[in-house]
Amino acid sequence: MGKVTTTNYTQPGNLFRIMSPQDQQNTINNIVGAMKGISGPKRDEIVMRQLCHFFRADVRLGMGIIQGLNLQLDMRQFMPAMESVSI
């Protein structure tokens, strides 16, 4: 048997990517609908934590949720730190 590599985000990301475009949009709409109900003093912390999970599964999923929530975010907070690169 070959080596299987996976993370906690591999399966949900793969599932999202094999969905039809309509199913992807329905998934995004369902998540956005649920997240719009988040309130309270830790709302921003909760939303950011969840967005990190969604981005790790699939960038298009994370972007769709950001758009659905009408958030303006600095995408660098979702990307790993990059070393100085010369081109």
Secondary structure, 3 states (H helix, E strand, C coil): CCCCCCCCCHHHHHHHHHCCHHHHHHHHHHHHHHHCCCCCCCHHHHHHHHHHHHHHHCHHHHHHHHHHCCCCCCHHHHCCCCCCCCC
